[in-house]
Amino acid sequence: MDPATLEYAIHLDNKDILHTYREEFYLLPQIYMDGNSLGLLSKRAEKTLLDSLQDWKELGIEGWTKGREPWFYFSEKLGSQLAPLVGASPEEVLVTGSTTVNLHQLTATFYQPTGKRTKILADELTFPSDLYALQSQLSLKGYNPDTHLVCVKSRDGRFLDEDDIIEAMTDEVALIILPTILYRSGQILDMKRLTVEAHKRDILIGFDGCHSVGAIPHRFNDWDVDFAYWCNYKHLNGGPGSVGGLFVNKKHFRTLPGLAGWFGSRKDKQFDMEHTLTQAPDAGAYQIGTPHVLSMAPILGSLEMFNEAGIEAIRQKSLQLTQYLMDLIDTELSDYPFTIGSPRDDIRRGGHVSVEHAEAARICKSLKEYGIIPDFRAPNIIRLAPVALYSTFEEVWKVVQALKEIMKEKHYEKFPNEREVVA
């Protein structure tokens, strides 16, 4: 059977062991290839949100302790459900805050400059919000971000070389913050190796897992990662503005939170209203304020599916989808100047494929007219993310055929080559 045919795509879908989960989602009329920016709504996520609304409606303030999922313990409950996806113990994971707020918390907690160790190590390809947070944390400690935030350079603008990161782990570095997966290229960094090398030099290391949690397996505990943080609205389908997640290695549980708040209290002490914090004995200590219950509720329904399907099966299908996509691009679009800007090796590739083209912004607009929702990243990247729980091989085939027709007909030339307000 010819892999470039629709028949072959349907054949792959017929072998898909996760195909029934597609029925659990509210699918759009378009082909959705942007699940690495915002996942689709599932019926289970909708139900758990409606359950929390019903608790509010029927119980009022009693929902904090007597609801279907009592809100007072909801952050910890969701953390325990998330723990298997990141390779952690239940008490090490919490759903709280947002990505950037959690990075502020964790940096304020674990960035403790002493002596000549005053710098933070990051990289030039990371998501800008991380850099903004690190710059502000350095400024708050009285250091100049221009000299004290060290960003590892990329050799080609796409990928990072772990050797370069390790070389930058000097005796002036107090803390390292790196992405698990680069948001543009989808490259997976070797978290285990980087953690080992950081600890050899007595440096704490944390990871931004926004593009990996829900897409690939993790072993944060086995790798002895110090901390991590991520969003839950991409691969985990928690909804727009969904509450974020954090991991704190249990060896750090006695570390005082850098940004203290009353929800970081030990539960039995919280309503004593004492003026001295009795911090929770686990990752709960790193909460700050009252949890955003209605933005957390959908995560519960979504996590039910992840724990049923298993992250290993999800990862296997994701790899098959992205490999199939790259194979079709190689064969069907060879007449056009597309470049695959993602790793070819399974062990290095996350859950999306970056396709580079000088006219990327215009091509993305054409794709939308063809009923396909992609994602654009300046200056020249089309990100395509077929998601294991709801995307099909047939959809991947149709995306590549649409790209072929767009290029052949020069359909993209009707649009300006500039991004939209939200890319």
C-alpha positions as a printed Julia matrix, in Angstrom:
423×3 Matrix{Float64}:
   0.0    0.0    0.0
   1.38   3.41  -0.99
   2.02   5.49   2.18
   1.18   8.67   0.24
  -2.42   7.62  -0.37
  -5.59   8.36   1.57
  -6.18   4.61   1.71
  -3.0    4.18   3.72
  -4.01   6.94   6.15
  -7.35   5.23   6.73
  -5.51   1.95   7.24
  -3.44   3.58  10.02
  -6.58   4.97  11.64
  -8.17   1.52  11.63
  -5.21   0.22  13.67
  -5.32   3.08  16.18
  -5.92   1.73  19.7
  -6.82   5.21  20.98
  -9.43   5.99  18.33
 -12.39   5.88  20.72
 -11.09   8.92  22.63
 -11.75  11.12  19.6
 -15.46  10.71  20.33
 -14.89  12.24  23.76
 -14.04  15.66  22.31
 -16.04  18.48  20.79
 -14.45  18.54  17.36
 -14.38  21.67  15.24
 -15.59  21.86  11.63
 -11.96  22.52  10.73
  -8.99  20.17  11.05
  -7.34  21.21  14.3
  -3.53  21.24  14.32
  -2.99  23.66  17.2
  -3.34  21.43  20.24
   0.14  22.43  21.38
  -1.22  25.96  21.95
  -4.73  25.17  23.22
  -6.21  21.72  23.45
  -9.82  21.03  22.53
 -12.67  20.69  25.01
 -13.57  17.16  26.03
 -16.98  16.09  27.27
 -15.44  14.89  30.52
 -13.75  18.26  31.11
 -17.09  19.95  30.47
 -18.79  17.65  32.97
 -16.32  18.28  35.8
 -16.61  22.02  35.2
 -20.4   21.8   35.34
 -20.13  19.71  38.52
 -18.19  22.49  40.23
 -20.7   25.06  39.04
 -23.48  22.89  40.41
 -21.68  22.66  43.75
 -21.5   26.45  43.87
 -25.17  26.68  42.89
 -26.38  24.14  45.46
 -23.9   24.53  48.33
 -22.51  28.04  48.24
 -19.51  28.29  50.54
 -20.05  24.72  51.7
 -18.61  23.66  48.35
 -15.16  24.17  49.85
 -15.59  21.08  52.01
 -18.76  19.29  50.92
 -18.74  19.48  47.13
 -18.36  16.55  44.76
 -14.67  17.47  44.7
 -14.2   19.74  47.73
 -12.45  22.91  46.57
 -10.29  23.22  49.69
  -8.34  20.11  48.66
  -8.76  20.43  44.89
  -5.21  21.6   44.09
  -3.76  18.61  45.89
  -6.28  16.19  44.36
  -5.39  17.31  40.86
  -1.7   17.19  41.72
  -2.01  13.55  42.7
  -3.77  12.83  39.39
  -1.02  14.63  37.46
   1.86  12.97  39.29
   2.03   9.83  37.1
   2.34  11.99  33.97
   5.49  13.68  35.29
   7.01  10.72  37.12
   6.55  12.07  40.62
   5.01  11.17  43.96
   1.52  12.61  44.57
   2.74  14.95  47.31
   5.32  16.49  44.97
   2.82  17.88  42.43
   0.29  20.66  42.73
  -2.13  22.44  40.42
  -1.86  26.14  41.15
  -1.1   29.53  39.66
   0.0   30.01  36.07
   3.24  29.16  34.29
   4.82  32.55  34.9
   3.49  32.95  38.45
   4.84  29.5   39.33
   8.21  30.36  37.81
   8.3   33.51  39.94
   7.48  31.43  43.01
  10.07  28.75  42.3
  12.79  31.23  41.38
  12.09  33.32  44.48
  12.34  30.09  46.48
  15.38  28.42  44.96
  17.49  31.29  43.61
  19.7   31.97  46.61
  22.83  33.77  45.38
  25.87  33.4   47.64
  29.49  34.38  47.12
  30.4   34.23  43.47
  27.34  32.07  42.64
  24.97  34.84  41.59
  23.95  34.08  37.99
  20.96  32.29  36.46
  21.51  30.08  33.41
  18.82  29.85  30.73
  18.83  29.7   26.92
  18.1   31.99  24.0
  15.39  29.75  22.5
  13.15  29.56  25.56
   9.7   31.12  25.73
  10.1   34.88  26.38
   7.87  34.96  29.47
  10.43  32.82  31.29
  13.15  35.34  30.51
  10.97  38.24  31.66
  10.38  36.5   35.0
  14.05  35.68  35.5
  15.09  39.22  34.63
  12.68  40.62  37.22
  13.81  38.15  39.89
  17.42  39.14  39.33
  16.5   42.82  39.56
  14.66  42.21  42.82
  17.83  40.69  44.25
  19.84  43.71  43.13
  21.57  42.13  40.13
  21.77  43.42  36.57
  19.96  40.98  34.24
  22.26  41.99  31.38
  25.22  40.47  33.21
  23.6   37.9   35.49
  21.15  36.16  33.17
  23.3   33.88  31.03
  21.53  32.55  27.93
  23.08  29.6   26.12
  23.3   30.26  22.4
  21.9   27.98  19.72
  24.29  26.9   16.99
  21.65  26.96  14.26
  18.66  28.9   15.59
  16.6   25.7   15.93
  18.18  23.43  18.51
  20.27  23.5   21.67
  23.31  21.31  22.2
  23.48  19.86  25.71
  27.29  20.11  25.58
  26.97  23.88  25.24
  24.56  24.02  28.19
  26.9   21.95  30.35
  29.86  24.11  29.4
  27.93  27.14  30.65
  27.4   25.54  34.09
  30.21  27.52  35.68
  30.93  28.2   39.35
  29.15  31.55  38.95
  25.76  29.9   38.3
  23.33  29.59  41.21
  20.28  28.31  39.33
  19.41  26.77  35.94
  16.03  27.13  34.2
  15.51  25.26  30.92
  12.59  24.06  28.78
  11.83  20.37  28.6
  10.87  20.89  24.94
  11.75  23.92  22.81
   8.52  25.64  21.86
   9.56  26.41  18.3
  11.39  23.32  17.05
   9.91  20.74  19.42
  13.36  19.48  20.46
  13.36  17.46  23.69
  16.29  18.27  25.95
  18.05  15.47  27.82
  16.68  16.35  31.24
  18.33  13.45  33.01
  21.8   14.26  31.73
  21.45  17.99  32.38
  20.25  17.37  35.94
  23.15  15.04  36.67
  25.64  17.58  35.33
  24.06  20.45  37.25
  24.16  18.53  40.51
  27.79  17.56  39.95
  28.46  21.3   40.15
  26.11  21.88  43.11
  23.64  23.85  40.99
  19.87  23.54  41.36
  17.97  22.97  38.11
  14.32  23.43  37.15
  12.39  22.81  33.93
   9.55  24.5   32.05
   7.32  21.61  30.97
   4.67  23.55  29.04
   5.27  21.69  25.77
   5.94  18.27  27.26
   3.47  17.49  30.04
   0.72  15.42  28.48
   2.79  14.75  25.36
   5.75  12.69  26.57
   6.56  10.59  29.65
   8.68  12.18  32.37
  10.75  10.81  35.26
  11.24  13.93  37.35
  11.69  11.94  40.55
  14.06   9.34  39.1
  16.08  12.07  37.4
  16.27  14.0   40.69
  15.0   17.22  39.05
  14.76  19.95  41.69
  11.54  21.54  40.44
   9.39  22.05  37.36
   6.37  24.05  36.25
   3.98  23.94  33.3
   0.61  24.95  31.89
  -2.35  22.57  31.59
  -4.16  24.08  28.59
  -2.01  22.67  25.78
  -1.61  18.89  25.58
  -3.63  18.37  28.77
  -6.72  20.12  27.35
  -7.54  22.01  30.54
  -9.08  24.99  28.76
  -8.08  28.62  28.09
  -6.46  30.18  31.14
  -6.37  26.8   32.87
  -4.5   26.74  36.18
  -0.87  25.64  35.92
   1.1   22.88  37.59
   4.3   22.61  39.57
   6.6   19.9   40.87
   8.91  20.26  43.85
  11.29  17.43  44.68
  10.47  16.13  48.16
  14.04  16.73  49.29
  13.19  20.45  49.2
   9.94  20.32  51.14
  11.34  22.22  54.13
  12.52  25.1   51.96
  10.57  28.24  52.8
   8.47  29.52  49.89
   9.95  32.66  48.37
   6.45  34.06  47.84
   4.32  33.03  50.8
   0.53  33.07  50.89
  -2.19  31.61  53.04
  -2.96  28.65  50.78
   0.6   27.5   51.37
  -0.41  26.76  54.95
  -0.76  23.34  56.48
  -4.43  22.54  55.98
  -5.31  22.06  59.64
  -3.67  25.39  60.53
  -4.84  27.59  57.67
  -7.97  28.93  59.34
  -6.25  29.57  62.67
  -5.33  32.88  61.01
  -1.96  33.07  62.78
   0.48  35.74  61.65
   3.3   33.22  61.19
   3.01  30.73  58.34
   2.95  27.05  59.21
   3.81  25.8   55.75
   2.33  22.66  54.25
   4.67  19.64  54.52
   4.64  19.0   50.77
   4.37  20.83  47.43
   1.26  22.54  48.81
   3.59  24.98  50.57
   4.28  26.68  47.23
   0.7   27.76  46.61
   0.1   31.44  47.14
  -3.56  32.43  47.04
  -7.02  30.99  46.78
  -7.24  28.5   43.88
  -9.18  29.4   40.74
 -11.66  26.57  41.08
 -13.61  27.02  37.85
 -10.37  27.13  35.84
  -9.17  23.98  37.58
 -12.31  21.88  37.29
 -11.94  20.89  33.6
  -8.5   19.44  34.31
 -10.04  16.69  36.43
 -12.13  15.33  33.57
  -9.25  15.59  31.15
  -6.86  13.74  33.46
  -9.3   10.83  33.72
  -8.65  10.11  30.04
  -4.89  10.46  30.33
  -4.74   8.04  33.22
  -7.0    5.58  31.36
  -5.12   5.71  28.07
  -1.65   5.88  29.63
   1.05   8.34  28.69
   3.15   5.65  26.98
   0.33   4.82  24.53
  -0.31   8.53  23.97
   3.36   9.1   23.25
   3.5    6.16  20.84
   0.61   7.45  18.75
   1.97  11.0   18.84
   5.28   9.78  17.42
   3.47   7.87  14.69
   1.42  10.94  13.76
   4.4   13.31  13.61
   6.55  10.8   11.73
   3.76  10.27   9.2
   3.43  14.03   8.82
   7.15  14.44   8.16
   7.19  11.55   5.7
   4.34  13.09   3.71
   6.03  16.49   3.69
   9.2   14.86   2.36
   7.39  13.06  -0.45
   4.49  15.35  -1.33
   6.09  18.77  -0.92
   9.54  18.1   -2.3
   8.99  20.57  -5.14
   8.61  23.45  -2.7
  11.13  25.04  -0.33
   9.82  23.64   2.94
  12.27  22.65   5.65
  11.39  20.45   8.62
  12.74  22.31  11.63
  12.04  19.57  14.19
  14.25  16.65  15.2
  13.89  13.53  13.07
  14.84  11.17  15.89
  11.91   9.99  17.99
  13.88  10.39  21.22
  14.45  14.09  20.47
  11.06  15.11  19.0
   8.14  16.35  21.06
   4.48  16.52  20.09
   4.58  18.91  17.15
   6.38  19.41  13.85
   7.8   22.78  12.84
   7.72  23.41   9.11
   9.82  26.33   7.92
   9.06  28.47   4.89
   9.79  32.1    4.02
   6.07  32.65   3.41
   4.95  30.89   6.59
   2.6   33.64   7.81
   0.77  33.76   4.46
   0.63  29.97   4.2
  -0.96  29.75   7.65
  -3.7   32.12   6.51
  -4.26  29.99   3.43
  -4.52  26.87   5.57
  -7.28  28.53   7.57
  -9.22  29.24   4.39
  -8.78  25.56   3.54
 -10.39  24.61   6.86
  -7.21  23.82   8.78
  -6.08  25.55  11.99
  -2.27  25.66  12.25
   0.0   27.79  14.41
   2.48  30.44  13.23
   5.69  31.43  14.98
   7.75  34.31  13.64
   9.59  34.63  11.47
   9.06  31.52   9.32
   7.54  28.59  11.27
   4.29  26.72  10.72
   3.73  24.53  13.76
   1.53  21.49  13.21
   0.46  19.43  16.22
  -1.61  16.32  15.57
  -2.81  15.28  19.03
  -2.97  11.6   19.96
  -6.36  11.66  21.67
  -8.33  13.38  18.91
  -6.32  13.74  15.66
  -6.37  11.17  12.87
  -3.92  10.04  10.23
  -6.5   10.96   7.63
  -6.46  14.53   8.91
  -2.67  14.61   8.65
  -2.92  13.4    5.05
  -5.48  16.11   4.26
  -3.27  18.82   5.76
  -0.36  17.9    3.52
  -2.61  17.7    0.46
  -3.94  21.16   1.29
  -0.4   22.49   1.58
   0.43  20.96  -1.79
  -2.54  22.66  -3.45
  -1.86  25.99  -1.71
   1.68  25.99  -3.06
   0.74  24.8   -6.53
  -1.98  27.44  -6.92
   0.02  30.1   -5.04
  -3.08  30.66  -2.95
  -1.01  32.22  -0.17
  -0.03  35.2   -2.33
  -3.39  36.86  -1.66
  -2.37  37.47   1.97
   0.22  39.8    3.55
   3.2   37.95   5.03
   2.6   39.08   8.6
   1.22  37.43  11.67
  -2.23  37.97  13.13
  -2.65  39.58  16.57
  -2.69  36.13  18.18
  -0.47  33.84  16.14
